[in-house]
């Protein structure tokens, strides 16, 4: 079981990957301004308890953190320290977050961060070569226990070979959802996969996106099929004790 925890909501579009942000799309349906960052009522979710005194979120759960914002967005600076404290207190759970603002990492971590909280996994996005070349050197040097590179939405062919190594747990790639989605080319996916195989880094093709190009043909794929179509491709590359494993 996975738990979603959004201590705050809203963000500011930062780079090309943000153009068709799914949070903005969802909020637009409710006439809500996504650029206004607000603290959520469920801010203290990790610490909430049942009547018997036990935590509502049981020990061992993966808590997907701040997926309707960016954990390092500037507007949340007044609240972040308290959020870190909750993660530290719930050391029995794992917290996973994705950021486009890895350049704010050093100004946002708590004093006792050290080499990273052992229960916190921070992923960094890189949607095109320009953002990869800017963010990934910063990301590589940041003291974070668990790191994954998210190439989603993948907007062009990318060369990550300079950055890949044993410091990366996994590269996750995928297309863009929504009616205005930009094309994801299957050749770009295959290229990233080969780079990961060469460097011994696990690779996962997460979703096709709404507009997918394969073998020179363009496809419109409905939202409910985007993950399923990606899963139909007969490989997923992972590594175990240095050995390559291909699995469906």
C-alpha positions as CSV (number, residue, x, y, z in Angstrom):
1,X,0.0,0.0,0.0
2,X,1.2,3.5,-0.8
3,X,0.1,6.7,0.8
4,X,-0.1,10.2,-0.8
5,X,0.9,13.1,1.4
6,X,0.6,16.6,0.0
7,X,1.6,19.0,2.9
8,X,1.0,21.9,0.5
9,X,-0.5,22.4,-2.9
10,X,0.3,24.6,-5.9
11,X,3.5,25.5,-7.7
12,X,5.1,27.9,-10.2
13,X,5.9,26.7,-13.7
14,X,9.7,26.6,-13.9
15,X,10.9,24.8,-17.1
16,X,9.6,23.2,-20.4
17,X,8.5,20.1,-18.5
18,X,6.0,22.2,-16.6
19,X,4.1,23.6,-19.6
20,X,1.3,21.1,-19.5
21,X,1.4,20.3,-15.8
22,X,-1.2,17.8,-14.7
23,X,-1.9,19.7,-11.4
24,X,-2.7,22.9,-13.4
25,X,-5.0,20.8,-15.6
26,X,-6.9,19.3,-12.6
27,X,-7.1,22.6,-10.8
28,X,-8.4,24.4,-13.9
29,X,-11.5,22.1,-13.9
30,X,-12.3,23.4,-10.4
31,X,-11.4,27.0,-11.3
32,X,-8.5,26.9,-8.8
33,X,-5.3,28.9,-9.2
34,X,-2.4,26.4,-9.2
35,X,0.2,29.2,-8.9
36,X,-1.0,30.0,-5.4
37,X,0.8,27.7,-2.9
38,X,-1.3,26.9,0.1
39,X,-0.7,24.7,3.2
40,X,-3.1,21.8,3.2
41,X,-5.4,20.8,6.0
42,X,-3.8,17.3,5.9
43,X,-0.3,18.8,6.6
44,X,0.2,16.7,9.7
45,X,-1.0,13.4,8.1
46,X,2.1,11.3,8.9
47,X,1.6,12.0,12.6
48,X,-2.1,11.4,12.8
49,X,-3.2,8.7,15.2
50,X,-6.1,6.4,15.7
51,X,-8.2,6.2,18.8
52,X,-6.0,3.5,20.2
53,X,-2.9,5.7,19.8
54,X,-1.3,4.0,16.9
55,X,-0.4,5.9,13.7
56,X,-3.0,6.0,11.0
57,X,-0.2,5.4,8.5
58,X,1.3,2.1,9.6
59,X,5.0,1.4,9.9
60,X,6.8,0.4,6.6
61,X,4.5,2.4,4.2
62,X,5.9,4.3,1.3
63,X,4.6,7.9,1.5
64,X,4.5,9.7,-1.8
65,X,5.3,13.3,-0.8
66,X,4.3,16.6,-2.3
67,X,3.1,15.3,-5.7
68,X,0.8,18.3,-6.2
69,X,3.6,20.8,-5.6
70,X,7.4,20.8,-5.4
71,X,8.8,20.1,-1.9
72,X,11.5,22.8,-2.5
73,X,9.2,25.5,-3.9
74,X,10.1,28.9,-2.4
75,X,6.6,29.6,-1.0
76,X,6.8,26.6,1.3
77,X,9.9,27.8,3.1
78,X,8.0,28.6,6.3
79,X,6.5,25.1,6.5
80,X,9.3,22.9,5.4
81,X,11.2,22.5,8.6
82,X,8.1,21.1,10.3
83,X,7.6,18.7,7.4
84,X,11.2,17.5,7.8
85,X,10.6,16.9,11.5
86,X,7.6,14.7,10.7
87,X,9.7,12.6,8.3
88,X,12.4,12.3,11.0
89,X,9.8,11.2,13.6
90,X,8.3,8.7,11.2
91,X,11.6,7.0,10.5
92,X,9.6,3.8,10.3
93,X,8.1,4.9,6.9
94,X,9.7,5.8,3.6
95,X,9.2,9.2,2.0
96,X,9.6,9.7,-1.8
97,X,9.5,13.1,-3.5
98,X,10.3,14.5,-7.0
99,X,11.8,17.9,-7.6
100,X,12.7,20.3,-10.4
101,X,14.3,22.6,-7.8
102,X,17.4,20.6,-6.9
103,X,19.3,23.9,-7.0
104,X,17.5,24.9,-3.8
105,X,18.5,21.7,-2.0
106,X,21.2,23.2,0.2
107,X,19.0,26.1,1.4
108,X,16.1,23.8,2.2
109,X,17.6,20.8,4.2
110,X,17.5,20.6,8.0
111,X,20.5,21.1,10.2
112,X,20.7,17.4,11.1
113,X,20.5,16.2,7.5
114,X,24.1,14.9,7.3
115,X,24.4,12.5,4.4
116,X,20.6,12.3,4.1
117,X,17.8,10.9,6.2
118,X,17.9,7.1,5.6
119,X,14.1,7.0,5.0
120,X,14.0,9.8,2.3
121,X,14.2,9.2,-1.4
122,X,14.6,12.4,-3.5
123,X,14.1,12.1,-7.3
124,X,15.2,14.8,-9.7
125,X,13.6,15.5,-13.0
126,X,15.3,16.1,-16.3
127,X,12.9,16.6,-19.2
128,X,15.5,17.7,-21.9
129,X,19.2,18.0,-22.3
130,X,19.4,21.5,-21.1
131,X,17.8,20.7,-17.8
132,X,19.8,17.5,-17.4
133,X,23.0,19.4,-17.9
134,X,21.9,22.0,-15.3
135,X,20.3,19.8,-12.6
136,X,22.2,16.5,-12.7
137,X,25.6,17.8,-11.7
138,X,24.0,19.4,-8.7
139,X,22.0,16.3,-7.9
140,X,25.0,14.0,-8.1
141,X,26.9,16.0,-5.5
142,X,23.9,16.4,-3.1
143,X,24.1,14.2,0.0
144,X,20.9,12.1,-0.6
145,X,20.7,8.5,0.4
146,X,18.5,7.4,-2.5
147,X,18.4,9.0,-5.9
148,X,16.4,8.4,-9.1
149,X,16.3,10.4,-12.3
150,X,12.9,11.1,-13.7
151,X,12.7,11.9,-17.5
152,X,9.1,12.6,-17.6
153,X,7.7,14.1,-19.7
154,X,10.6,13.2,-22.0
155,X,10.7,16.0,-24.5
156,X,13.7,15.1,-26.7
157,X,16.5,12.6,-27.2
158,X,18.9,12.9,-24.3
159,X,22.4,11.8,-23.5
160,X,22.7,11.0,-19.8
161,X,25.8,8.8,-20.1
162,X,28.1,11.4,-18.5
163,X,26.0,11.4,-15.4
164,X,24.9,7.8,-15.0
165,X,26.7,5.6,-12.4
166,X,26.2,3.7,-9.2
167,X,24.9,6.8,-7.4
168,X,21.6,6.5,-9.4
169,X,19.1,3.8,-8.3
170,X,16.9,4.1,-11.4
171,X,16.0,6.2,-14.5
172,X,12.3,6.5,-15.1
173,X,11.1,7.8,-18.5
174,X,7.7,8.5,-19.9
175,X,5.6,10.7,-22.2
176,X,3.3,13.5,-21.4
177,X,-0.4,13.2,-20.6
178,X,-3.3,15.6,-21.5
179,X,-4.9,16.9,-24.7
180,X,-2.0,19.3,-25.4
181,X,0.7,16.6,-24.8
182,X,3.9,16.8,-26.8
183,X,5.2,13.8,-28.7
184,X,7.3,11.1,-27.0
185,X,9.4,9.2,-29.5
186,X,10.0,5.5,-28.8
187,X,13.5,5.9,-30.2
188,X,14.3,8.3,-27.3
189,X,13.2,5.7,-24.8
190,X,15.3,3.0,-26.4
191,X,18.3,5.3,-26.4
192,X,18.0,6.0,-22.7
193,X,17.5,2.3,-22.0
194,X,20.8,1.5,-23.8
195,X,22.6,4.2,-21.9
196,X,21.3,2.7,-18.6
197,X,22.3,-0.9,-19.6
198,X,25.8,0.3,-20.5
199,X,26.2,2.1,-17.1
200,X,24.5,-0.6,-15.0
201,X,21.6,1.6,-14.0
202,X,18.0,0.3,-13.7
203,X,15.6,1.7,-16.2
204,X,11.8,1.8,-16.3
205,X,9.6,3.0,-19.1
206,X,6.6,4.2,-17.1
207,X,4.1,5.4,-19.7
208,X,3.7,6.3,-23.4
209,X,2.0,9.6,-22.9
210,X,-0.9,10.8,-24.9
211,X,1.0,11.3,-28.2
212,X,3.5,8.5,-29.0
213,X,5.7,8.0,-32.0
214,X,6.9,4.5,-32.8
215,X,8.4,3.2,-36.1
216,X,7.6,6.5,-37.8
217,X,4.0,6.3,-36.9
218,X,2.1,8.7,-34.5
219,X,-0.4,7.3,-32.0
220,X,-3.0,9.0,-29.8
221,X,-3.3,7.0,-26.6
222,X,-6.1,7.5,-24.1
223,X,-5.1,8.1,-20.5
224,X,-6.3,4.8,-19.2
225,X,-4.0,2.9,-21.7
226,X,-0.8,5.0,-21.4
227,X,0.7,2.9,-18.6
228,X,-0.6,-0.4,-20.0
229,X,0.9,0.2,-23.4
230,X,4.3,0.9,-21.9
231,X,4.0,-2.3,-19.9
232,X,3.3,-4.3,-23.0
233,X,6.8,-3.6,-24.3
234,X,8.6,-6.8,-23.4
235,X,11.4,-5.5,-21.2
236,X,12.3,-3.7,-18.1
237,X,15.9,-3.4,-17.2
238,X,17.0,-3.8,-13.7
239,X,20.2,-4.9,-12.0
240,X,20.8,-7.3,-9.1
241,X,24.2,-7.8,-7.7
242,X,25.7,-6.4,-10.8
243,X,23.8,-8.8,-13.1
244,X,21.4,-7.5,-15.8
245,X,17.9,-8.7,-15.4
246,X,15.2,-8.3,-18.1
247,X,11.7,-8.7,-17.0
248,X,8.2,-8.0,-18.2
